[in-house]
């Protein structure tokens, strides 16, 4: 038993390294030009180790997207139903915005848009693991808060979509299109706060 406990952190560290390398290679070489052999070699692990965590490259790609959501605390476990809605939604809004503006998110969206017609399955995997999952997480939270009488929401799914897509804003579009000019992060933070405040006023009890 003690051996398993000692070995677990090492296994998690290897998995983390696999994620880091896979994301980098997917962004640099593209999905088709990245192999599990390359990922294993650059991560410093055996091919068997990679396959012990992921059945195939598609599963690894989806897991990379999910891992980013976890890294930015955008999963249900970070949405405490007992905290004030305002506090939770402001935190969520800013974490989600940070993910949207991250180099990894911008890179993967650019790549997916460029190959959407040739690789629709890849786009579908991204949508399922990322946007669709995020909408589902927020929908469940909003439904719970509405039932508890903390918010007034008739359609939690629509409200979740409205919240998340409001957050996208101009800054992300500028980065996606590589529009010249520096992003004013203070202004972006104010924009996110404004989006959350508008949402809360719209659904106040």
C-alpha positions as protocol buffer text, in pm:
chain_id: "A"
residue {
  index: 1
  type: UNK
  ca { x: 0 y: 0 z: 0 }
}
residue {
  index: 2
  type: UNK
  ca { x: 279 y: 241 z: 89 }
}
residue {
  index: 3
  type: UNK
  ca { x: 443 y: 174 z: -248 }
}
residue {
  index: 4
  type: UNK
  ca { x: 127 y: 281 z: -433 }
}
residue {
  index: 5
  type: UNK
  ca { x: 109 y: 601 z: -231 }
}
residue {
  index: 6
  type: UNK
  ca { x: 470 y: 683 z: -306 }
}
residue {
  index: 7
  type: UNK
  ca { x: 425 y: 608 z: -677 }
}
residue {
  index: 8
  type: UNK
  ca { x: 109 y: 812 z: -728 }
}
residue {
  index: 9
  type: UNK
  ca { x: 269 y: 1159 z: -737 }
}
residue {
  index: 10
  type: UNK
  ca { x: 520 y: 1035 z: -996 }
}
residue {
  index: 11
  type: UNK
  ca { x: 237 y: 900 z: -1212 }
}
residue {
  index: 12
  type: UNK
  ca { x: 48 y: 1229 z: -1185 }
}
residue {
  index: 13
  type: UNK
  ca { x: 362 y: 1422 z: -1273 }
}
residue {
  index: 14
  type: UNK
  ca { x: 408 y: 1209 z: -1585 }
}
residue {
  index: 15
  type: UNK
  ca { x: 47 y: 1267 z: -1684 }
}
residue {
  index: 16
  type: UNK
  ca { x: 90 y: 1642 z: -1637 }
}
residue {
  index: 17
  type: UNK
  ca { x: 401 y: 1633 z: -1855 }
}
residue {
  index: 18
  type: UNK
  ca { x: 213 y: 1441 z: -2124 }
}
residue {
  index: 19
  type: UNK
  ca { x: -56 y: 1711 z: -2124 }
}
residue {
  index: 20
  type: UNK
  ca { x: 199 y: 1992 z: -2154 }
}
residue {
  index: 21
  type: UNK
  ca { x: 385 y: 1827 z: -2441 }
}
residue {
  index: 22
  type: UNK
  ca { x: 68 y: 1720 z: -2623 }
}
residue {
  index: 23
  type: UNK
  ca { x: -81 y: 2068 z: -2616 }
}
residue {
  index: 24
  type: UNK
  ca { x: 245 y: 2218 z: -2740 }
}
residue {
  index: 25
  type: UNK
  ca { x: 274 y: 1967 z: -3025 }
}
residue {
  index: 26
  type: UNK
  ca { x: -92 y: 1997 z: -3125 }
}
residue {
  index: 27
  type: UNK
  ca { x: -49 y: 2374 z: -3151 }
}
residue {
  index: 28
  type: UNK
  ca { x: 289 y: 2359 z: -3325 }
}
residue {
  index: 29
  type: UNK
  ca { x: 245 y: 2067 z: -3565 }
}
residue {
  index: 30
  type: UNK
  ca { x: -131 y: 2029 z: -3587 }
}
residue {
  index: 31
  type: UNK
  ca { x: -336 y: 1729 z: -3481 }
}
residue {
  index: 32
  type: UNK
  ca { x: -267 y: 1510 z: -3785 }
}
residue {
  index: 33
  type: UNK
  ca { x: 108 y: 1574 z: -3776 }
}
residue {
  index: 34
  type: UNK
  ca { x: 139 y: 1487 z: -3408 }
}
residue {
  index: 35
  type: UNK
  ca { x: 186 y: 1124 z: -3311 }
}
residue {
  index: 36
  type: UNK
  ca { x: 165 y: 944 z: -2980 }
}
residue {
  index: 37
  type: UNK
  ca { x: 528 y: 840 z: -3035 }
}
residue {
  index: 38
  type: UNK
  ca { x: 635 y: 1205 z: -3056 }
}
residue {
  index: 39
  type: UNK
  ca { x: 439 y: 1293 z: -2744 }
}
residue {
  index: 40
  type: UNK
  ca { x: 594 y: 1005 z: -2550 }
}
residue {
  index: 41
  type: UNK
  ca { x: 946 y: 1091 z: -2664 }
}
residue {
  index: 42
  type: UNK
  ca { x: 926 y: 1462 z: -2582 }
}
residue {
  index: 43
  type: UNK
  ca { x: 748 y: 1397 z: -2252 }
}
residue {
  index: 44
  type: UNK
  ca { x: 1029 y: 1162 z: -2152 }
}
residue {
  index: 45
  type: UNK
  ca { x: 798 y: 866 z: -2096 }
}
residue {
  index: 46
  type: UNK
  ca { x: 739 y: 536 z: -2270 }
}
residue {
  index: 47
  type: UNK
  ca { x: 471 y: 493 z: -2534 }
}
residue {
  index: 48
  type: UNK
  ca { x: 315 y: 235 z: -2302 }
}
residue {
  index: 49
  type: UNK
  ca { x: 283 y: 501 z: -2032 }
}
residue {
  index: 50
  type: UNK
  ca { x: 96 y: 733 z: -2268 }
}
residue {
  index: 51
  type: UNK
  ca { x: -142 y: 455 z: -2369 }
}
residue {
  index: 52
  type: UNK
  ca { x: -195 y: 356 z: -2006 }
}
residue {
  index: 53
  type: UNK
  ca { x: -360 y: 697 z: -1958 }
}
residue {
  index: 54
  type: UNK
  ca { x: -521 y: 750 z: -2301 }
}
residue {
  index: 55
  type: UNK
  ca { x: -654 y: 495 z: -2548 }
}
residue {
  index: 56
  type: UNK
  ca { x: -576 y: 706 z: -2853 }
}
residue {
  index: 57
  type: UNK
  ca { x: -475 y: 1052 z: -2974 }
}
residue {
  index: 58
  type: UNK
  ca { x: -836 y: 1170 z: -2992 }
}
residue {
  index: 59
  type: UNK
  ca { x: -895 y: 1086 z: -2628 }
}
residue {
  index: 60
  type: UNK
  ca { x: -573 y: 1264 z: -2533 }
}
residue {
  index: 61
  type: UNK
  ca { x: -681 y: 1574 z: -2725 }
}
residue {
  index: 62
  type: UNK
  ca { x: -1016 y: 1585 z: -2543 }
}
residue {
  index: 63
  type: UNK
  ca { x: -842 y: 1529 z: -2211 }
}
residue {
  index: 64
  type: UNK
  ca { x: -609 y: 1823 z: -2283 }
}
residue {
  index: 65
  type: UNK
  ca { x: -911 y: 2050 z: -2330 }
}
residue {
  index: 66
  type: UNK
  ca { x: -1069 y: 1923 z: -2006 }
}
residue {
  index: 67
  type: UNK
  ca { x: -740 y: 1966 z: -1822 }
}
residue {
  index: 68
  type: UNK
  ca { x: -731 y: 2335 z: -1916 }
}
residue {
  index: 69
  type: UNK
  ca { x: -1079 y: 2380 z: -1770 }
}
residue {
  index: 70
  type: UNK
  ca { x: -963 y: 2217 z: -1448 }
}
residue {
  index: 71
  type: UNK
  ca { x: -647 y: 2429 z: -1439 }
}
residue {
  index: 72
  type: UNK
  ca { x: -858 y: 2745 z: -1458 }
}
residue {
  index: 73
  type: UNK
  ca { x: -1107 y: 2609 z: -1199 }
}
residue {
  index: 74
  type: UNK
  ca { x: -1394 y: 2596 z: -1447 }
}
residue {
  index: 75
  type: UNK
  ca { x: -1552 y: 2270 z: -1334 }
}
residue {
  index: 76
  type: UNK
  ca { x: -1854 y: 2205 z: -1113 }
}
residue {
  index: 77
  type: UNK
  ca { x: -1643 y: 2137 z: -804 }
}
residue {
  index: 78
  type: UNK
  ca { x: -1533 y: 2502 z: -802 }
}
residue {
  index: 79
  type: UNK
  ca { x: -1888 y: 2639 z: -813 }
}
residue {
  index: 80
  type: UNK
  ca { x: -1992 y: 2640 z: -448 }
}
residue {
  index: 81
  type: UNK
  ca { x: -2374 y: 2657 z: -430 }
}
residue {
  index: 82
  type: UNK
  ca { x: -2351 y: 2792 z: -76 }
}
residue {
  index: 83
  type: UNK
  ca { x: -2148 y: 3099 z: -169 }
}
residue {
  index: 84
  type: UNK
  ca { x: -2325 y: 3419 z: -277 }
}
residue {
  index: 85
  type: UNK
  ca { x: -2407 y: 3405 z: -649 }
}
residue {
  index: 86
  type: UNK
  ca { x: -2236 y: 3738 z: -709 }
}
residue {
  index: 87
  type: UNK
  ca { x: -1907 y: 3615 z: -565 }
}
residue {
  index: 88
  type: UNK
  ca { x: -1918 y: 3285 z: -753 }
}
residue {
  index: 89
  type: UNK
  ca { x: -2012 y: 3436 z: -1090 }
}
residue {
  index: 90
  type: UNK
  ca { x: -1752 y: 3712 z: -1067 }
}
residue {
  index: 91
  type: UNK
  ca { x: -1482 y: 3453 z: -996 }
}
residue {
  index: 92
  type: UNK
  ca { x: -1609 y: 3233 z: -1276 }
}
residue {
  index: 93
  type: UNK
  ca { x: -1626 y: 3523 z: -1521 }
}
residue {
  index: 94
  type: UNK
  ca { x: -1266 y: 3627 z: -1458 }
}
residue {
  index: 95
  type: UNK
  ca { x: -1129 y: 3271 z: -1466 }
}
residue {
  index: 96
  type: UNK
  ca { x: -1315 y: 3200 z: -1788 }
}
residue {
  index: 97
  type: UNK
  ca { x: -1185 y: 3522 z: -1942 }
}
residue {
  index: 98
  type: UNK
  ca { x: -828 y: 3432 z: -1844 }
}
residue {
  index: 99
  type: UNK
  ca { x: -867 y: 3099 z: -2021 }
}
residue {
  index: 100
  type: UNK
  ca { x: -1015 y: 3264 z: -2332 }
}
residue {
  index: 101
  type: UNK
  ca { x: -718 y: 3501 z: -2358 }
}
residue {
  index: 102
  type: UNK
  ca { x: -451 y: 3240 z: -2287 }
}
residue {
  index: 103
  type: UNK
  ca { x: -206 y: 3162 z: -2572 }
}
residue {
  index: 104
  type: UNK
  ca { x: -317 y: 2796 z: -2568 }
}
residue {
  index: 105
  type: UNK
  ca { x: -685 y: 2881 z: -2614 }
}
residue {
  index: 106
  type: UNK
  ca { x: -613 y: 3134 z: -2889 }
}
residue {
  index: 107
  type: UNK
  ca { x: -382 y: 2890 z: -3067 }
}
residue {
  index: 108
  type: UNK
  ca { x: -620 y: 2596 z: -3059 }
}
residue {
  index: 109
  type: UNK
  ca { x: -915 y: 2806 z: -3178 }
}
residue {
  index: 110
  type: UNK
  ca { x: -716 y: 2943 z: -3468 }
}
residue {
  index: 111
  type: UNK
  ca { x: -606 y: 2592 z: -3564 }
}
residue {
  index: 112
  type: UNK
  ca { x: -956 y: 2449 z: -3538 }
}
residue {
  index: 113
  type: UNK
  ca { x: -1111 y: 2728 z: -3745 }
}
residue {
  index: 114
  type: UNK
  ca { x: -848 y: 2675 z: -4015 }
}
residue {
  index: 115
  type: UNK
  ca { x: -919 y: 2300 z: -4039 }
}
residue {
  index: 116
  type: UNK
  ca { x: -1290 y: 2288 z: -3946 }
}
residue {
  index: 117
  type: UNK
  ca { x: -1403 y: 2175 z: -4291 }
}
residue {
  index: 118
  type: UNK
  ca { x: -1126 y: 1918 z: -4333 }
}
residue {
  index: 119
  type: UNK
  ca { x: -1141 y: 1785 z: -3974 }
}
residue {
  index: 120
  type: UNK
  ca { x: -1496 y: 1831 z: -3843 }
}
residue {
  index: 121
  type: UNK
  ca { x: -1449 y: 1545 z: -3596 }
}
residue {
  index: 122
  type: UNK
  ca { x: -1166 y: 1732 z: -3426 }
}
residue {
  index: 123
  type: UNK
  ca { x: -1381 y: 2044 z: -3395 }
}
residue {
  index: 124
  type: UNK
  ca { x: -1660 y: 1831 z: -3251 }
}
residue {
  index: 125
  type: UNK
  ca { x: -1426 y: 1679 z: -2991 }
}
residue {
  index: 126
  type: UNK
  ca { x: -1312 y: 2025 z: -2886 }
}
residue {
  index: 127
  type: UNK
  ca { x: -1668 y: 2152 z: -2864 }
}
residue {
  index: 128
  type: UNK
  ca { x: -1781 y: 1854 z: -2655 }
}
residue {
  index: 129
  type: UNK
  ca { x: -1488 y: 1871 z: -2412 }
}
residue {
  index: 130
  type: UNK
  ca { x: -1472 y: 2251 z: -2390 }
}
residue {
  index: 131
  type: UNK
  ca { x: -1762 y: 2485 z: -2473 }
}
residue {
  index: 132
  type: UNK
  ca { x: -2045 y: 2232 z: -2443 }
}
residue {
  index: 133
  type: UNK
  ca { x: -1912 y: 2098 z: -2114 }
}
residue {
  index: 134
  type: UNK
  ca { x: -1867 y: 2451 z: -1977 }
}
residue {
  index: 135
  type: UNK
  ca { x: -2222 y: 2542 z: -2073 }
}
residue {
  index: 136
  type: UNK
  ca { x: -2349 y: 2227 z: -1901 }
}
residue {
  index: 137
  type: UNK
  ca { x: -2155 y: 2301 z: -1582 }
}
residue {
  index: 138
  type: UNK
  ca { x: -2292 y: 2655 z: -1563 }
}
residue {
  index: 139
  type: UNK
  ca { x: -2645 y: 2545 z: -1660 }
}
residue {
  index: 140
  type: UNK
  ca { x: -2653 y: 2302 z: -1367 }
}
residue {
  index: 141
  type: UNK
  ca { x: -2524 y: 2568 z: -1129 }
}
residue {
  index: 142
  type: UNK
  ca { x: -2778 y: 2829 z: -1243 }
}
residue {
  index: 143
  type: UNK
  ca { x: -3061 y: 2579 z: -1222 }
}
residue {
  index: 144
  type: UNK
  ca { x: -2962 y: 2495 z: -864 }
}
residue {
  index: 145
  type: UNK
  ca { x: -2943 y: 2862 z: -768 }
}
residue {
  index: 146
  type: UNK
  ca { x: -3278 y: 2936 z: -930 }
}
residue {
  index: 147
  type: UNK
  ca { x: -3447 y: 2649 z: -747 }
}
residue {
  index: 148
  type: UNK
  ca { x: -3294 y: 2778 z: -423 }
}
residue {
  index: 149
  type: UNK
  ca { x: -3456 y: 3116 z: -486 }
}
residue {
  index: 150
  type: UNK
  ca { x: -3125 y: 3300 z: -525 }
}
residue {
  index: 151
  type: UNK
  ca { x: -3175 y: 3380 z: -893 }
}
residue {
  index: 152
  type: UNK
  ca { x: -3478 y: 3409 z: -1119 }
}
residue {
  index: 153
  type: UNK
  ca { x: -3407 y: 3204 z: -1434 }
}
residue {
  index: 154
  type: UNK
  ca { x: -3667 y: 3040 z: -1657 }
}
residue {
  index: 155
  type: UNK
  ca { x: -3420 y: 2880 z: -1897 }
}
residue {
  index: 156
  type: UNK
  ca { x: -3083 y: 2797 z: -1730 }
}
residue {
  index: 157
  type: UNK
  ca { x: -2925 y: 2675 z: -2055 }
}
residue {
  index: 158
  type: UNK
  ca { x: -3002 y: 3000 z: -2239 }
}
residue {
  index: 159
  type: UNK
  ca { x: -2882 y: 3202 z: -1940 }
}
residue {
  index: 160
  type: UNK
  ca { x: -2557 y: 3001 z: -1926 }
}
residue {
  index: 161
  type: UNK
  ca { x: -2492 y: 3065 z: -2297 }
}
residue {
  index: 162
  type: UNK
  ca { x: -2565 y: 3434 z: -2257 }
}
residue {
  index: 163
  type: UNK
  ca { x: -2328 y: 3462 z: -1960 }
}
residue {
  index: 164
  type: UNK
  ca { x: -2038 y: 3277 z: -2122 }
}
residue {
  index: 165
  type: UNK
  ca { x: -2060 y: 3439 z: -2463 }
}
residue {
  index: 166
  type: UNK
  ca { x: -2089 y: 3786 z: -2312 }
}
residue {
  index: 167
  type: UNK
  ca { x: -1753 y: 3725 z: -2146 }
}
residue {
  index: 168
  type: UNK
  ca { x: -1580 y: 3657 z: -2480 }
}
residue {
  index: 169
  type: UNK
  ca { x: -1575 y: 4028 z: -2560 }
}
residue {
  index: 170
  type: UNK
  ca { x: -1352 y: 4232 z: -2791 }
}
residue {
  index: 171
  type: UNK
  ca { x: -1016 y: 4133 z: -2643 }
}
residue {
  index: 172
  type: UNK
  ca { x: -1047 y: 3770 z: -2745 }
}
residue {
  index: 173
  type: UNK
  ca { x: -1151 y: 3865 z: -3099 }
}
residue {
  index: 174
  type: UNK
  ca { x: -849 y: 4095 z: -3128 }
}
residue {
  index: 175
  type: UNK
  ca { x: -617 y: 3813 z: -3024 }
}
residue {
  index: 176
  type: UNK
  ca { x: -784 y: 3558 z: -3253 }
}
residue {
  index: 177
  type: UNK
  ca { x: -747 y: 3789 z: -3553 }
}
residue {
  index: 178
  type: UNK
  ca { x: -402 y: 3909 z: -3447 }
}
residue {
  index: 179
  type: UNK
  ca { x: -519 y: 4271 z: -3459 }
}
residue {
  index: 180
  type: UNK
  ca { x: -233 y: 4509 z: -3370 }
}
residue {
  index: 181
  type: UNK
  ca { x: -248 y: 4685 z: -3036 }
}
residue {
  index: 182
  type: UNK
  ca { x: -188 y: 4594 z: -2674 }
}
residue {
  index: 183
  type: UNK
  ca { x: -471 y: 4450 z: -2469 }
}
residue {
  index: 184
  type: UNK
  ca { x: -556 y: 4665 z: -2167 }
}
residue {
  index: 185
  type: UNK
  ca { x: -609 y: 4400 z: -1900 }
}
residue {
  index: 186
  type: UNK
  ca { x: -754 y: 4647 z: -1649 }
}
residue {
  index: 187
  type: UNK
  ca { x: -1013 y: 4748 z: -1904 }
}
residue {
  index: 188
  type: UNK
  ca { x: -1085 y: 4383 z: -1977 }
}
residue {
  index: 189
  type: UNK
  ca { x: -1137 y: 4312 z: -1605 }
}
residue {
  index: 190
  type: UNK
  ca { x: -1382 y: 4602 z: -1585 }
}
residue {
  index: 191
  type: UNK
  ca { x: -1565 y: 4465 z: -1887 }
}
residue {
  index: 192
  type: UNK
  ca { x: -1599 y: 4120 z: -1723 }
}
residue {
  index: 193
  type: UNK
  ca { x: -1728 y: 4276 z: -1401 }
}
residue {
  index: 194
  type: UNK
  ca { x: -1981 y: 4474 z: -1604 }
}
residue {
  index: 195
  type: UNK
  ca { x: -2100 y: 4158 z: -1783 }
}
residue {
  index: 196
  type: UNK
  ca { x: -2153 y: 3977 z: -1454 }
}
residue {
  index: 197
  type: UNK
  ca { x: -2337 y: 4275 z: -1302 }
}
residue {
  index: 198
  type: UNK
  ca { x: -2568 y: 4298 z: -1605 }
}
residue {
  index: 199
  type: UNK
  ca { x: -2639 y: 3925 z: -1581 }
}
residue {
  index: 200
  type: UNK
  ca { x: -2714 y: 3944 z: -1207 }
}
residue {
  index: 201
  type: UNK
  ca { x: -2949 y: 4239 z: -1253 }
}
residue {
  index: 202
  type: UNK
  ca { x: -3130 y: 4057 z: -1532 }
}
residue {
  index: 203
  type: UNK
  ca { x: -3190 y: 3754 z: -1311 }
}
residue {
  index: 204
  type: UNK
  ca { x: -3237 y: 3917 z: -973 }
}
residue {
  index: 205
  type: UNK
  ca { x: -3510 y: 3771 z: -754 }
}
